[in-house]
Amino acid sequence: MSQDALKALQHEAEFLSGVGGNFEAAKGTHFRGSIWRESLHDESDRLRALMAEHRNYDRELLKSLPANRRLELHGYERRFLFGKRRTGIAVASVLSPLSHFASKKGGAAPAIGLGELIDHARKLVTERGVPYIIGICSPTGFTEEARQARLDQDNVTVILVEPDGSGGWRTTGAGDDLDPRLIKIFDPEGAKGKVERVRRLLEENSADLLTGGVSAADLARRARVSEDLVRQGFEGVAAADPELRLARKDGDLLLFRGAPVRHRERKSMNVIERIKQLLSGEGDDAEKINLLAERRAALAQRRDRIYEDIGKLERKEADLLEQGKAARSSVPRRRLAAQLAQLRKDIARQNTTAAMLNQQINIISTDIHNLTLIQQGQMASLPDTDELTEHAVAAEEMLETLKADAELVSSLETGMEQTLASEEEMAILREFESADEKPAKAEPAATQPRVRLADTPAAPEPWADEAEAQRRPAAPPQRSEPADPEPT
């Protein structure tokens, strides 16, 4: 199964689950009615027929593909004694390119176009005169033509939902003057989920907190959420980490890392200790670090904005350069050359400003580093030289005493073993030792390897006398190979 089918199935489940919870919260408030009826539908039969057309009969694959499921909520009001009147229908529908998934085609799944969107919306409206609120989700996205379309009909409100590529959802109204509260109902990611996504994005960009800060406006633009939700995420992260600080500079909320918090074991403090603390100046270093970190965060945000401006100027420079190359007349070339020269001067000025900001940030970072070292050294409360010498002598004496005790215990254990051994056991031990001192017996001849006579030449045997030699049978004469002729 392709990755597009897996993602489409996952987006289908997330959309229906999130919007289903929003439907429950909207009953009686945004949706009129006191009696409710829910129904679930899908296009599994159509998907099965499409797979059969392409000769694909894999049942396991059928279960793992999106089936264009939809959730319908029907609202009623009680009328007279036993009657009821329909007040409206809310529909959360998924629209996926089923023909693409059923045909085993390669490549990315196509987005939903305007024609397919209109046909799907018409099929969902089955009762005339009843208000409809329809949310159509496309796991593969919509084309730009479909996003810009206006599907205004009598008593029909259409809202388009699609993944935004950053873990969230894009919800747009296919009409004019839509109530934002209705659009929010079809957003499967609630406010809590958006705040959690902001926190995850902060963790991914935590390195920016070490050299500068994170801007709420910039993070809201990247996460495609409101700055209010980003502020909630900033506050939650700052509450969990006491070293993080929040500050507002030029209308923008900044999150940066400040001074570490000193751990205090005693909560209560008498008057004398309070006076000593005031006279010693404790806490000034932390305030300086926080102030410098706030300045560094503001300078870093200004530097980043300058870098963005430089990128825009460079793109414009490349565009003017292409126009100058394509121009055939000298008049437009002179004009483009003048614009390009001025543009390059502006880029040089911006680079100079960015370099100056980098130097300022470097100086502030060095001062913060030095103050942090001083604060960490004061928080450690290290012992003085006399205490270190006294402790070292005491540790050495303890090791010497432990060594003497270990040697004494070892000697006592050896003597105890000899004392507890009986005379009979000692005699047996002596027998063991004498057996070890005896020479080892030679191995019997049977264990030696046998050698065939045919394999080795026979050696002459010493005979006792001539008579004994004559009684033995004479050995057959051995054949000798003819000698090679000597070279002349």
N, C-alpha and C positions, 0 to 999 in steps of 0.2 A: 504494500500500500504506500502511496506517495505521501510526502510530508504535507502537501497542500490538503489532502483529504484528512489527515490527522488534525491539522490546525482547524480546518472547517468544522470537524466534529466537536473539537474542544470549544471553539467559539459558540457553536450552537447550544451546547450544554450550559456554558456560562451565561449566555444571554437569557435563556429561558429561566434559569435558576434565579438570576438577579432580578429580572422583571417580575417574576412570580412573587417574590417578596415585596416588591414595590406595589403590586396590585393589591396585596393584602392590606398594606398601609393606606392605600388610596380609597378603600371602600368607605362610602358615607361622607367623604371629604371632597376629593376631586372627582370621584365617580358618584353619580346620584343613584340612590336605591337603598332598599332595606332587605331585599331578598336577592340572593346571588346564586348563580349556577356557573360552574367552570366545566370546560370541555377541552380535551386534547385531540389533535389531529396531526396527520403526517401524510407524506406522499411515498410511502414505502412500496405501494403497488406500482406506481409509475416508475420508481427506481428499478424494481424487479423487471418490468417490461423493457426498460432501456438496456439493462444488462443482458436480457435475452436477445435483443436485437443485435448486440455486438458479440453474441455467442460466449457470454461470460456467465457461468453458472456456479460461481464460488459463493456458497452461503455464508462462510465466515467473513468474506469481504463485504457482503451485503449488510451484515450487522455492524461493520466498522465504518460505514460511509454515512455522511449526513443525509437525513431524509426529509428536509424541509418541514420540520415540526412547527406547530404553532399552538399557542395557548389563547383560548377565548374566555372572556369573563362577561356574562350576561347579567345586567342589573334590572330589578323589577321593583315596583312600588305596589303596596297592597291597595286594592280598589274595592269599595263596598265591603261585603262580609267575607266572601270566599274568592273574589276575583283579584287579579293582579295585572299591572300594566308595565310594559317594557320601557325602561328609562334610557338605556344605552348599551353599547357593546364595545368592549375594549379588546383589541387583538394584538398579540405579540407573535409575529411570524418571521420565520427564517427563510431566506431565498438564496439557494446555492445553485451553481451550474451542475445539475445532476447528470446531464448528458456527457459532460467532460469527465466526471469521476467514474461513470459507468463504462466508458469506451476505452479505458486503459491508454489514453493518449498521454504522451510526454509533454513536458513543458509546464509552465506555471498556469494555474487555473485562471480563467478570464474573469474580469470584473463584470458586474451586472449593468447592462445598458438601459437606456430610457425605454425602449419598446418592451423589453421583458419586465421592467418595473411597472409600467402601466397595466400590462395584462395581468400581472399578479395582483395588483391593487384592486382591479375590477372584479376578479374572482372572489376576493374576500368580502365584498359588499353584496350580501344576499337579500337584505331586507330594506326596502325603501321607506323613507320617513323616520328611520331610527338613527339617532346620532352614533357615529362610529369614530373611535380613536384608534388608529392603526399604526403600529410601530413595525417597520420592515427592516430586518437585520441581514446584511450581506457579509458572510465571513470572508469573502474574497474582495470586498470593496465595491464601490460604485464608480462608474465613469464620471468625468466632469460634467458631461451633458445631463446625466441623471441627477447629480447634486444640484445643478442650477435650475432644474425643472420646477414648475409650480403646479401641483396637483390639487388645486382648489376645486372642491365640489360641495354641493349642498349637504350639510350634516356629516361631512367626512373630513377628518384631519389626519394627515399622513406625516409620519416622522421617520427619517432615515437614520439607521444606526450601522456603524461599521468600525472595525478595529483601527486604531490610529497608529499602530506600529511601535508604540512605546509602552505597551502593557495596559493602556487605557482604551477608551471608546470615544468615537466622534459622533455626536448626535446633532442633526440639523433638521429643521422643519421644512417640509416641502410645500410651503405656502407663506403667506404674508401675515404678520401680526399674530404669531402663535404665542400662546401662554407659556412662559418659561417653566412653569410648574408642571405642565403636561410633558414638555420635553425631558424634564428631569426624571419623570416616572419611567421612561424607556431607557434610561442610562443604567446598565446592569452593575456598574461600579459605583457604590455609594460613597458618601463623604468619608467614611472610615477607611474604605479601600484606597481612596485617592491619597489620604494622609499617609497611609502605610507605603504607598508607592513613592511619595515624596521622601520618606525616610530611607527607603532603599536607594533612591537616587542620590541622597546625601551620603550614604555609606560608599557608594561607588565613586563619588567625587570628594572623599574625605581628605585626599592629598592637598586639595586647595585650601583646607583649613590650616595647614602647616605653613604655607607661604603667604597667605592673604586671608580671604574670606569668601563666602558664598552669598550671592545676591538673590533676594526673594523674587525680584522681577525676572532675572535671567533663568532661575530654576522653574518658575511658573511658565515661562515661554517654552522651555524644553520639555516639561512634563505635560503641557497643554491643560493646565488646571488654573484655577483662580489664585490670586495672591493671598487671599484669606486662608485657603487651605494650606498653602505653603507656610504661612505664618503659624498655623496650628502645628504643622510638622516641625518647624523650627523650635517652637516652644516645648514640644514633647522631647525633642533630642536634647535641648539645653537643660531640661529638668533632669534627664537621665545622666548627663555628663556635667559635673560642676565646673569644669574648666571652660566650657563653651559660654559665650556671651552674645547678647543681642544688642544691636545699636541701630539707630535710624539716621542715615546720612543722605541729605539731598532728596528726601522723600522716599528713599529705598531702604528696606530692612536688610541688615547685614548680619550674618552669623560668622563668628570668628572664635579662635581659641585664645583664651586669656591666661592668667596666672593660675598655677595649681593652688588648691585650697589647703591651708595648713590644718593638719589633724590636731584637734584639741581633745585631750583626755578628760579634762576637768571642765564641767559646764559652769559651775559657780566660781566666782572670783571675788576675793575681799578687796577692800579699798586700797590697801598697800600694794597688792599685786597689780591692781588696775593702774595705779600711779606709776609703778615700775614699767609697765607695758607702754604707757604713754610717753615716758621719758626715754625709753629705749628706742622708740620709733618703729616698733614692729607693725607691719601692715603697710608701710610706705612702699616697699618693693612690689608687693602685689598690686597696689593701686597704679604704680608706674607701669608695670607690665600690661595691665588691662588697658591703660590709656594708649600705650604704644601699639599694642595689638589692634586697637580700634583704628588708629591712624593708618597702620599698615594695611588693614582690610580696605579702608577707603581708597588708599593710593593704588592698591592692586585692582580694584574695580575700575578706577579711572584708567589705569594702564590697559586693562583688557578692552575697554571701550575704544581706546586709541588704536589698539591692534585691529579691532573690527573695522574702524574707519580706514586704516591703512589698507586692509584687504579690499574694501570697496574701491578705494582710489587705484589700487593696482589692477583691479578688473576693468576699471574705466580706462586706465592707461593702455591695457592690452586691446581694448575695443578701438580706441583712437589710433593705435598703431596699425591695426588691421584696416581701418578706414583709409589711413594715409597710403598704405600699400596698394589698396584697390583703386584709389583716385588716379585719374589720368591727366587731369588739368593741374597746372601749377597753383592756381588760385586756392582751391580747397586744400591743397597740400600745405601751402603757407599758413593757412588758418589752423589746420590740424597740428602743424608743427608748433605754432605759438601756444595752442592749448596744451599740447603735450609737454612743452617746456615748463609752463606754469604748473601743470599737474605734478611733474617730477619735483619741482621745488616744494610744493605742498607735502609730498610724500617724505622728502628729506626733513622738513620741519617736524612732521609728526614723529618720524623716527628719532629725531633729537629729543623731543619731549618724552617719548617712551624710554629712551636711554636715561634721561635725568630721573624719571620716576623709578626706574630699576635701581639706580644708585641710592635714591632715598630709601627705597624698600630694603636694600641691602644694609644700609647704616642702621635703620630701625631694627632689623632682624638681628644684627650683631649686638645691639644694646639689649634687646629682649633676651638673647642667649646669655649674656653676661649676668643680667639681673636674675635670670632663672637659676644659674649656677650658684649665685650667692644665696638665693632663697633656699635651694635644695641643701646647701651646706649648713645653713642655720637650722633647717628642720631636722637634720640628722642627729644633732646633739652628741658628737663624738667625744670619747673620754680623753683626758689630758695625758701628758707624758708620764707623770707619776703613777696614775692609775694603770696605764699600759704596762709599765715596768713591774708593778706589784702583782698584777694578774699573771704576767709571764713567769715570774719567780714561783708563784703559787702553783701554776700549771706544771713547771719543771719538777718541783718537789713531789707533786702528786704522781707524776710518771715514774720517778725513782722509787717511791714507796710501792707502787703497783708492781714494778719489775722485781723488787726484792721479795714481795709476797708471792709472786708467781714462781720464782726459783725455790722458795721454801716449800711450797705445796708440791712441786715436782719431786724434790728429794724425799719428802715424806711418803709420797705415793710409791716410789721405788723401794724404799725400805719396808713399807707395809706389804708389798708383794712378796719379798723374800721372807718376811716373818710369817706370813700366813701359809707359806708352802710347807708341807709335811716332809719328813725324812724319806718316806716312800716315793713321793713325787720328785724329790731332788735326785734320788737314785735312778728313777726312770729318765729324768732329763739327762743324767750323765750317760745312760745307755744310748740315748739318742745322739749325743755328741760323739761317743766312740764309734757308733755306726757310720756317722758322717766322715770320720777320719780314715776308715778302711778304704784300700784301693778298689777301684771299680773293676768288676770282673770283665774279661774279654768277651766279646760277643761270640756265640757259637758259629761254627763254619757254615751251618745251614742257612744262616741269615746273609752270608756273603753272596754276591751275585755269581752265578755260574757262567763260565766262559767256555765256549766250544773250541775244540782243538783246531777245527778247520779255519777258525777266524784268526788264530795267532800262530806264528812259526814255532816249531818244536825246538826246545833248548837242549843241548847235550847234557845227559845225566852222568854224574860220577858213579862208576861201578866199583864194587868192593874188591874184586879180583878179576883175572882174565877168564877163569872158568865160568864165573857167573855171567861174564859178557858173552862167552861162546854159546851158553845154553839158551840165550834169548834169541828169538827169531830175528833174522836180518830184515831190516826195513827196506821196502821196495825202493828201487832207485827213483829219484825225482827227476822229472824232465826239466831240462834247462833250455831257456830260450837262446837261440844263436846270437852270438855277440855281434854287434854292429861292426862292420869293417872300419878299420882305422882310416882316418882321412889321410890321403897322400899329400 
